[in-house]
Structures are given as structure tokens and as C-alpha cells.
Amino acid sequence: MEKVMNILKPKPNPQQLLRDWQRRLRQECRNIERQIRDIQREEKNVQKAIKEAAKRNDMGSAKALAKEIVRSKRTVNRLYENKAQLNSISMHLGESVAIARTVGHLSKSAEVMKLVNNLMKAPEVAMTMQEFSKEMTKAGVMEEMVNDAVDSALDSEDMEEEIEEEVDKVLTAIAGETTAQLPEAVRKEKLKQPAQSVEDAEGADDEEDLEKLRARLAKVRS
């Protein structure tokens, strides 16, 4: 009897589906906003540490921290793009429901399919978009897609070169006045060398603190 009742249970109408999808899209946007705030809060701590490292002429540590700032800013930019695409999906779904009122059913949307497919490659929302893809395919908004594996190594060398170029800009912006006071030869030599352990206990503590800062920033990015 229960199986019969489930079969006879009416399917959600387009308006119900839209409200549910938009509610979940708004939640994803709030999650993204929270992650951006967390990253930017940690960035402030790292910026302070860069200035302190530059003051003690530890340009190796300053550069390593600056690289984390560059990576974080790239993550934030990507998160803003993800949020914009989520809002765009919500808008196109609204248009689909308006059309459904006329034709009596949800129609396929090439734009929604494109946006969902793009977001399935974004680590932060990939799982949610996979669920959306299944539900929207079932509802007739999308065609079934084959989710291509993301090539994480794509252009990785070019990306590292771009990051290196941006690192110097970040150092100049954050610790420009301090680094400008260093002799040119010292500045170049320090930038070439990775952060090295300081022999005394206080220096070791400083490096440990820097590693914790980098780890925290990397964690909120993931």
C-alpha cells in the first residue's frame, strides 16, 4: 500500500522546485561569503608577519608568506566568480519557471547546463552541483552530462610563473618601505634564498609561528 501511495504522490510543481533550488543556491552563496571573510581575516595576520620579517631582513620568509597571499587572492577571486555563477543560475531558473507557467512544464536551459557544468569543476561547490545536475536532469531543465575529470596539473608551470611575478608586487605593496631600505645586493640575495632556520631559540620560534600562519591561511583556502 505504501508503494502505491508513493507512486500516486504528486510530483513537486515547478514553483516548488524553484524555491527549493534557490534556497540551496542562497545557502551556497552564504558559505562562499563566509569562506572569503575567513581568508581575508587570515590574510591580515600574514601581511603583518610579512612586515615583521622584512624588518628583520628575513626576505626568504617574507617571500614565502607573500606567495601564500597571492594564492589566497586567487582563491578569493575564484570564489567571487563562483558566487556570481550561482546567482546567475538562480536568475535563469526563475526565467524557466516563468516559461513553465505558459507551456505547463520546465524546459531545458542551455545556460543553466553550462553554468552547472562549470561549477562542477570548482572544488568548493562541486558536490552540490553534482546533486543539482541529477535533480535538474530529472526535472527536464538539463540534459544528462558526462562530468569530465578536472586536470589539476593544467598549465601548472605557467601558473607558478605568474604567481612568482605577483609575489614581488605583493612584497612591494606590503613591505615596500622596509625592503627599499635594504641595500640592493642584500635584497636580491635574500629573495633568492628560501627561509632558513635561525640558530637562536627566538628565531626558531619565529619560523614556527610563520609556518602556523601559512598553514592557517592554506586551511581556510581549502
Summary of the structure (lengths in Angstrom):
residues: 222
radius of gyration: 24.4
end to end distance: 47.6
largest distance: 85.4
contacts: 613
relative contact order: 0.15
helix: 78%
strand: 0%
